[in-house]
Amino acid sequence: MVDTAIPLSGALANANGLAPNDATLRFAGRIKVFLNRLWLHAWPWWFVGGIGLLGLVGRAVRRDRPDLTIPMLFVVFLVTSIVCIVVARRVVVSKGAQLALVALPPEAVALLGVNYRRDMKDGGGVIPRHPLMASESGLQIDIDGAHHDQPTLRDRGISVELTANRSGLLSRCVLCLGERRVPVRVRGRLQLKQSVVRQPQT
């Protein structure tokens, strides 16, 4: 497994003028990326499924009918698993300058120094996601469609660390400013150069 970060500008099929120090890309195995995405994006469904399982067990104990519980548990587990897989597979394929979608928890908003007043509560795992855009001016997070009026991450001194598998499926994104590192949820699939995709893993 390759554990060396490479400049994102050298890995993308269309770097849109990015500079090498704007962002780095690290590769991880397909299974690790899938599990990470499943955990980040599907945990609310696991929580709901767990509550359902507890309810079924409690119902069986009250009625003293554990024989009916096993089929019901299997159905709940099967439905929850299918939902988790579907959610984990929903990705945004980069189109032109758009590389991915990123969430902005309060720590990321503070790091970016943007005037962002939207409710940041993450009780349901529904922090709004914003396009991560690439241009010759550097990476930029498009907030409410006003990216033309906002400084780029390069202007703010912020770099980005991305982790993906060899197919470009993203699983991790970290915003870095000096020693400050703020992980944010990311969803997307990068369009990588064929030479990077076919590079042997060591």
C-alpha positions in Angstrom: 0.0 0.0 0.0 1.3 3.4 -1.0 1.6 5.6 2.1 3.2 8.6 0.5 1.3 11.8 -0.1 1.6 13.2 -3.6 0.5 16.6 -4.9 -3.1 16.6 -5.9 -2.2 18.8 -8.9 -0.1 16.0 -10.3 -2.7 13.3 -9.8 -5.8 14.8 -11.3 -6.7 14.2 -14.9 -7.6 17.9 -15.0 -5.9 19.9 -12.3 -7.6 23.2 -13.3 -4.3 25.1 -12.7 -3.8 23.9 -9.1 -0.4 24.4 -7.5 1.5 21.5 -5.9 1.1 23.0 -2.4 -2.6 23.5 -2.6 -3.5 19.9 -1.7 -2.0 16.5 -1.3 -3.5 13.1 -2.1 -2.9 9.9 -0.2 -4.1 6.5 -1.3 -5.7 3.9 0.9 -7.1 0.4 0.1 -10.6 -0.1 -1.2 -11.8 -1.9 1.9 -10.5 0.8 4.2 -12.1 3.6 2.1 -15.4 1.7 2.0 -15.5 1.1 5.7 -14.5 4.7 6.4 -17.2 6.0 4.1 -19.8 3.6 5.6 -18.9 4.9 9.1 -19.0 8.6 8.2 -22.2 8.6 6.1 -24.3 5.7 7.3 -24.0 5.7 11.1 -27.4 7.3 11.5 -29.0 4.3 9.8 -27.1 2.0 12.1 -28.4 3.9 15.1 -31.9 3.7 13.8 -31.5 -0.1 13.1 -30.0 -0.6 16.6 -33.0 1.1 18.2 -35.3 -1.1 16.1 -33.4 -4.3 17.2 -33.7 -3.3 20.9 -37.4 -2.7 20.4 -37.9 -6.1 18.9 -36.0 -7.8 21.7 -38.0 -6.0 24.3 -41.2 -6.9 22.6 -40.2 -10.6 22.4 -39.3 -10.6 26.1 -42.6 -9.1 27.1 -44.6 -11.6 25.0 -42.3 -14.5 25.8 -42.1 -15.3 22.0 -38.3 -15.3 21.2 -39.0 -17.6 18.2 -40.6 -14.7 16.3 -37.8 -12.4 17.1 -35.1 -14.1 15.0 -36.9 -13.6 11.6 -37.7 -10.0 12.6 -34.1 -9.3 13.6 -32.9 -10.8 10.3 -35.3 -8.5 8.3 -34.3 -5.4 10.2 -30.6 -6.2 9.8 -31.0 -6.9 6.1 -32.9 -3.7 5.4 -30.4 -1.6 7.5 -27.5 -3.2 5.7 -28.9 -2.4 2.2 -29.6 1.2 3.2 -26.1 1.6 4.5 -24.5 0.2 1.3 -26.7 2.4 -0.9 -25.8 5.5 1.2 -22.1 4.7 1.1 -22.2 4.2 -2.7 -23.8 7.6 -3.4 -20.9 9.7 -4.5 -20.5 12.9 -6.4 -18.3 12.5 -9.5 -16.2 15.6 -10.1 -17.3 17.7 -13.0 -14.8 20.2 -14.3 -13.7 22.4 -11.4 -15.8 20.7 -8.8 -13.8 18.0 -7.0 -16.1 16.9 -4.2 -18.6 18.0 -1.5 -17.3 18.8 2.0 -19.2 19.5 5.2 -18.4 22.5 7.4 -18.6 21.8 11.1 -18.0 24.7 13.5 -14.3 24.0 13.7 -14.0 24.3 9.9 -16.0 27.5 9.8 -13.7 29.0 12.4 -10.6 27.9 10.5 -11.9 29.4 7.2 -13.0 32.6 8.9 -16.2 32.8 6.9 -19.4 34.6 8.0 -21.6 31.5 8.0 -24.7 31.7 10.2 -26.5 28.5 9.2 -27.4 26.1 12.0 -24.4 23.9 12.5 -26.0 21.2 14.8 -25.1 17.7 13.6 -27.7 15.8 15.6 -28.9 14.0 12.5 -25.7 14.0 10.6 -27.0 16.6 8.2 -24.4 19.4 8.2 -24.8 21.0 4.7 -22.2 20.0 2.2 -20.5 22.5 -0.1 -18.6 22.1 -3.4 -14.9 22.0 -3.2 -13.8 23.8 -6.3 -10.4 24.0 -8.1 -9.0 26.8 -10.1 -5.7 28.6 -11.0 -6.3 30.7 -7.8 -6.3 27.5 -5.7 -9.0 25.4 -4.0 -12.1 27.1 -2.8 -15.2 26.0 -0.9 -18.3 27.4 -2.5 -20.6 28.6 0.3 -24.1 29.5 -0.8 -23.0 30.0 -4.4 -20.8 32.9 -3.5 -17.4 31.4 -4.3 -16.4 34.3 -6.6 -16.6 36.7 -3.7 -14.6 34.5 -1.2 -10.9 34.2 -0.8 -9.4 30.9 -1.9 -7.9 28.5 0.6 -4.5 29.4 -0.8 -5.1 33.1 0.1 -5.9 32.0 3.6 -2.8 29.8 3.9 -4.9 26.6 4.1 -3.9 23.4 2.5 -6.0 20.3 2.0 -5.1 16.6 2.6 -7.2 14.1 0.8 -7.4 10.3 1.0 -8.9 8.1 -1.7 -8.6 4.7 -3.2 -7.1 4.0 -6.7 -10.5 4.6 -8.3 -10.5 8.2 -6.9 -13.3 7.5 -4.3 -12.6 10.0 -1.5 -12.9 8.9 2.1 -11.1 11.6 4.1 -10.4 15.3 3.9 -8.4 17.5 6.4 -8.1 21.3 6.3 -4.6 22.4 7.5 -3.5 25.8 8.7 -0.1 25.7 10.3 -0.3 23.0 13.0 -4.1 23.2 13.1 -5.8 20.2 11.4 -9.6 20.0 11.0 -11.1 16.8 9.5 -14.3 17.4 7.5 -16.6 14.9 5.9 -16.1 14.5 2.2 -18.0 12.9 -0.6 -16.9 12.5 -4.2 -14.8 10.7 -6.7 -11.7 12.3 -8.2 -10.9 11.9 -11.9 -7.3 10.7 -11.7 -4.7 10.3 -14.4 -4.4 6.8 -15.8 -0.7 6.7 -14.9 -1.6 7.3 -11.3 -4.5 4.8 -11.2 -2.3 2.1 -12.7 0.7 2.8 -10.6 1.6 -0.4 -8.7 1.0 -0.4 -4.9 4.0 -1.2 -2.7 
